[in-house]
Amino acid sequence: MSNLLIEIGNTALKAAFSDGMTLGKTYRYQGEKVMDFIRTILKKDRPGVLVVASVYDISRADEEYLQGECQHLILLDPSHRSLLSSYSLPSYLSYDRAASILAARYLFRGKGCTIVDFGTTLTFDYTDGDGTYQGGGISLGCRTRFKALNRYSKVLPLLNSPEMKDIPPLSLEGSMVTGVVSGILFEIEGYTRLNPENIVVFTGGDANFFAKRMKISIFVICNLVLMGLALIADNYVRKMDK
């Protein structure tokens, strides 16, 4: 029986069925009717383990519904953080950062990693060769920086993407793109220099865009968070089978 992994982020939902660490088709939804979308996915198949990782608390009513649609439910939300301690991770980590760290540990055993996630926020996390968490940082994501420039200035327009091919470099918009993109690249270069021996892993919506502009070797794994959730589900199954 397959497992179902659901990641509810700040701007979108991503989901995938998994068999062990193998991910199936990925679903994406961006809207307000999150639970309605989850119901449509659950109609396709009844999962053995359902992992729901959310930036906001899952209501008691939704939790009861989800429990009735699977054999085993694992919640990772602001009210359910105790699972992280079993993986030797601090409870303050958001579920997406934690899942990315678990996936990187699995994929790059014996290697230290610098994990960069390009989302609403730009996060940096470090692990050493033993997989021990070494801390990290949180900054503004690319689109969040564009929104901040527009919101806190009376003259700057709102830009939605760093990839503005038609914008002349000698223009107001070109200056904004240059400032935001270059600022993020300088930030990443600074963080990666702190642990130059680490493998660098990019994930998140703008991972490919920034990886192409780096001067060092980068692993881009867009579904790193879902892979971490798959690992949590698979570990749960293995414990039940013992």
Buried (B, 14 or more C-beta within 10 A) or exposed (E): EBBBBBBBBEEBBBBBBBEEEEBBEBBEBEEEEBBEBBEEBBEEEEBBBBBBBBBEEBEEEBBEBBEEBBBBBBBBBEEBBEBBEEBEBEEEBBBBBBBBBBBBBBBBEEBBBBBBBBBBBBBBBBBBEEBEBBEBBEBBBBBBBBBEBBEEEEEBEEBEEBEBEEBEEEEEBEEBBBEBBEBBBEBBEEBBEEBEEBBBBBBBBBBBBBBEEBEEEBBBBBBBBBBBBBBBBBBBBEEEEE
